[in-house]
């Protein structure tokens, strides 16, 4: 059994066609087909079912696929470990991160890191859903929120201050709330990936939960900000999203006398799995790039930001 055959099989299974896999591998279709045929002969099993219109993985192929992926991952990690022993950061690394933070801040911080370490092959998945880092699909996950998953080992990258915001137009029409109790009568814009539609504030007595009237629930921070700018209601947003609009006067900070529960930006990896040198180097780089207080808070003086 040859490694190039396993590589070809995984590429074809993931792409759904030999021609697409050939383009990904930068090989001819005939070479990929030959490698697949040789792998099937060595295993004594048919891995792919081919017709003139489509290609699908057989039952034997599905059983072999996950192990084949693991074989390739182990080989890649072994090669990366040897490179790291020689003082070089190299090899594949897969990271997941939230969409808005990734676009606004993570990307600009990543580019100089990748330029300094050209041997790293980074796959960055931007997704606002909470991916399961314990599944092993990612080397690390950049998250924004509280750190409460005991299965994770984390590096704190930066504190994340959050504020209640609304447009001046909305506040002129509905009034400026000055206490958490007054928020009950207002319209709220909520982040669906948080679960329930509420806001949580840190008080001397503990966490206070406030539920305003829902006007919009959405799973993207950019749209929450846009809805607040459009005057739909009040939103609780991190300063890495709301900062520019606060500075420009498109959003006003709503001070209700208490701070939102504290949150962080952090890089997580599964417990019990030794993080690679390149993942540790990435964490150090991002922490230095974001700083404390973070660069996106410059010029903002906010009394009750979380």
C-alpha positions in Angstrom: 0.0 0.0 0.0 1.5 3.3 -1.1 1.0 6.7 0.5 0.3 8.4 -2.8 -2.6 6.0 -3.4 -4.1 6.8 0.0 -3.6 10.5 -0.8 -5.4 10.2 -4.1 -8.3 8.2 -2.6 -8.9 10.8 0.1 -8.7 13.6 -2.4 -11.2 11.9 -4.8 -13.6 11.0 -1.9 -13.6 14.6 -0.7 -13.8 16.2 -4.2 -16.4 13.8 -5.5 -14.6 13.4 -8.9 -11.3 12.3 -10.2 -10.9 15.4 -12.4 -11.4 17.8 -9.4 -9.0 15.7 -7.2 -6.4 15.7 -10.0 -6.6 19.5 -10.1 -6.2 19.7 -6.3 -3.2 17.3 -6.4 -1.8 18.9 -9.5 -1.6 15.6 -11.3 -3.2 14.2 -14.5 -6.4 12.3 -14.3 -4.7 9.2 -15.6 -2.1 9.2 -12.8 -4.8 9.6 -10.1 -6.8 6.8 -11.7 -3.8 4.5 -11.7 -3.0 5.2 -8.1 -6.6 4.5 -7.1 -6.6 1.2 -9.0 -3.3 0.2 -7.4 -4.6 1.0 -3.9 -7.8 -1.1 -4.5 -5.6 -4.0 -5.8 -3.4 -3.9 -2.7 -6.5 -3.8 -0.4 -8.5 -6.4 -2.3 -11.5 -4.1 -2.2 -13.4 -1.7 -4.3 -13.3 1.8 -2.7 -15.1 3.8 -5.3 -18.2 3.1 -7.4 -17.8 4.8 -10.8 -20.5 5.5 -13.4 -20.5 7.8 -16.4 -22.4 10.4 -14.4 -21.2 10.2 -10.8 -18.7 8.8 -8.4 -19.5 7.5 -4.9 -17.7 5.9 -2.0 -18.5 2.2 -1.5 -19.3 0.7 1.9 -15.7 -0.6 2.1 -14.5 2.8 0.9 -16.4 4.6 3.7 -14.9 2.3 6.3 -11.4 2.9 5.0 -11.8 6.7 4.5 -11.6 7.9 8.1 -8.6 5.7 8.8 -7.0 7.0 5.5 -7.5 10.6 6.7 -6.0 9.7 10.0 -3.0 8.1 8.3 -2.3 11.2 6.2 -2.7 13.5 9.2 -0.3 11.4 11.3 2.3 11.4 8.5 1.9 15.2 8.0 2.2 15.8 11.8 5.3 13.5 11.9 7.0 15.5 9.2 6.1 18.8 10.9 7.5 17.5 14.2 10.8 16.7 12.5 10.9 20.2 10.9 10.2 21.8 14.3 13.1 19.8 15.8 15.3 21.6 13.3 13.8 24.9 14.4 11.4 25.3 11.4 7.7 25.8 11.8 6.1 23.9 9.0 3.2 21.6 7.9 -0.6 21.9 7.9 -2.5 23.7 10.6 -6.3 24.0 10.7 -8.0 26.8 12.7 -11.6 27.8 13.1 -12.7 31.4 14.1 -15.7 33.6 14.2 -16.6 35.3 10.9 -16.6 39.0 12.0 -13.5 38.8 14.2 -11.7 36.8 11.6 -12.4 39.3 8.9 -11.7 42.5 10.9 -8.8 41.5 13.2 -7.6 37.9 12.9 -6.8 38.1 9.2 -4.6 41.2 9.5 -2.7 39.6 12.5 -2.3 36.2 10.6 -0.7 37.6 7.4 2.7 38.6 8.9 2.8 35.3 10.9 2.4 33.3 7.7 4.9 35.5 5.8 7.4 34.8 8.6 6.8 31.0 8.4 6.3 30.1 4.8 6.4 26.4 5.6 3.1 26.5 7.4 0.0 25.5 5.4 -2.9 27.2 7.2 -6.6 26.3 6.6 -8.8 28.9 8.3 -12.5 28.2 8.6 -14.6 31.2 9.4 -17.8 30.1 11.0 -20.0 31.6 13.8 -21.2 28.2 14.9 -19.6 26.7 18.0 -17.4 23.9 16.5 -16.5 20.9 18.6 -12.8 21.4 19.3 -12.7 18.0 21.1 -13.5 16.2 17.9 -10.0 16.7 16.6 -11.0 18.3 13.3 -9.1 21.4 14.2 -5.7 22.1 15.7 -7.1 25.1 17.4 -10.2 27.2 17.6 -10.3 31.0 18.1 -13.3 31.8 20.3 -15.0 34.9 21.8 -16.8 34.4 25.1 -16.5 32.9 28.5 -14.0 30.1 29.1 -16.2 27.4 30.6 -15.4 24.1 28.7 -13.4 21.8 30.9 -12.3 19.7 27.9 -10.3 22.6 26.5 -6.8 24.0 27.1 -6.7 27.7 26.3 -4.4 30.6 25.7 -6.0 34.0 26.4 -5.3 36.3 23.5 -7.0 39.5 24.7 -9.8 40.7 26.9 -13.1 41.5 25.1 -15.0 44.5 26.4 -18.6 44.7 25.4 -21.1 47.5 25.6 -24.8 48.1 25.0 -25.3 50.3 21.9 -28.1 51.9 20.0 -28.5 54.6 17.4 -29.3 58.1 18.4 -32.5 57.8 16.4 -33.7 54.8 18.3 -32.9 56.5 21.7 -34.7 59.6 20.6 -37.8 57.6 19.8 -37.8 55.2 22.8 -35.8 57.0 25.5 -32.4 56.3 27.1 -32.5 53.5 29.7 -30.3 54.2 32.7 -30.8 50.9 34.7 -31.1 47.3 33.8 -34.7 47.3 34.9 -35.5 49.9 32.2 -34.1 47.6 29.5 -37.2 45.3 29.9 -39.3 47.8 28.0 -36.8 48.2 25.1 -36.3 46.3 21.8 -33.3 44.0 21.7 -31.1 42.6 18.9 -29.7 39.3 20.0 -27.0 36.8 18.8 -28.6 33.4 18.2 -25.4 31.4 18.8 -25.6 32.5 22.5 -28.7 30.4 22.9 -31.3 32.3 24.9 -32.1 35.9 24.0 -30.8 37.7 27.1 -28.0 40.0 28.3 -25.9 39.2 31.4 -24.4 41.8 33.7 -21.9 41.4 36.5 -23.2 42.9 39.7 -22.0 42.7 43.4 -24.8 40.2 44.0 -23.8 38.0 41.0 -24.9 37.7 37.4 -28.1 39.6 36.5 -30.0 38.4 33.5 -32.0 40.9 31.5 -34.4 40.0 28.7 -35.6 42.8 26.4 -38.3 42.4 23.7 -36.8 40.6 20.8 -36.9 42.5 17.5 -34.2 40.5 15.8 -32.2 37.4 16.4 -29.3 36.7 14.0 -26.1 34.6 14.0 -23.7 37.2 12.7 -22.1 40.2 14.5 -22.0 42.4 11.4 -25.7 42.1 11.0 -26.3 42.9 14.7 -24.3 46.0 14.4 -26.0 47.0 11.1 -29.4 46.5 12.7 -28.5 48.7 15.7 -27.2 51.4 13.3 -30.5 51.2 11.4 -32.4 52.0 14.6 -34.1 48.7 15.2 -33.1 48.4 18.9 -30.4 48.0 21.5 -27.6 45.5 21.0 -24.8 44.1 23.2 -21.6 44.1 21.1 -17.9 43.6 21.6 -15.8 46.7 20.9 -13.9 44.9 18.2 -17.2 45.2 16.2 -18.9 48.4 17.6 -15.7 50.5 18.1 -15.6 52.2 14.7 -19.3 53.1 14.7 -19.1 54.5 18.3 -16.2 56.7 17.2 -18.1 57.8 14.1 -21.2 58.6 16.0 -23.4 56.0 14.3 -23.9 54.2 17.6 -24.2 55.6 21.1 -23.2 53.7 24.2 -26.1 52.9 26.6 -24.8 53.0 30.2 -27.1 51.2 32.7 -24.6 51.4 35.6 -23.3 47.8 35.5 -20.9 46.0 33.3 -21.6 43.0 31.0 -20.2 39.7 32.2 -16.5 39.6 31.3 -15.4 37.7 28.2 -12.2 37.0 26.3 -10.8 36.2 22.9 -8.8 32.9 23.2 -7.2 30.1 21.3 -8.4 26.7 22.4 -7.1 23.2 21.8 -8.3 19.8 23.1 -7.2 18.6 26.5 -4.8 15.7 26.4 -3.4 16.5 23.0 0.0 18.1 22.9 -0.2 21.3 20.9 2.3 21.7 18.1 5.1 24.2 18.2 3.5 26.1 15.4 0.2 26.4 17.3 2.0 27.7 20.4 3.9 30.1 18.2 0.6 31.3 16.7 -0.9 31.9 20.1 2.2 34.0 21.2 2.0 36.0 18.0 -1.7 36.7 18.2 -1.4 37.8 21.9 1.4 40.2 21.0 -0.5 41.5 17.9 -3.8 42.1 19.8 -2.2 43.6 22.9 -3.8 44.4 26.3 -5.8 46.7 26.1 -6.5 45.6 22.5 -5.7 47.8 19.6 -9.4 48.0 18.6 -10.2 49.8 21.9 -7.8 52.7 21.3 -9.5 56.1 21.7 -12.5 54.7 23.5 -13.0 55.6 27.2 -16.0 53.7 28.4 -17.0 53.4 32.1 -19.2 50.3 32.0 -17.7 48.2 29.3 -17.4 44.5 30.2 
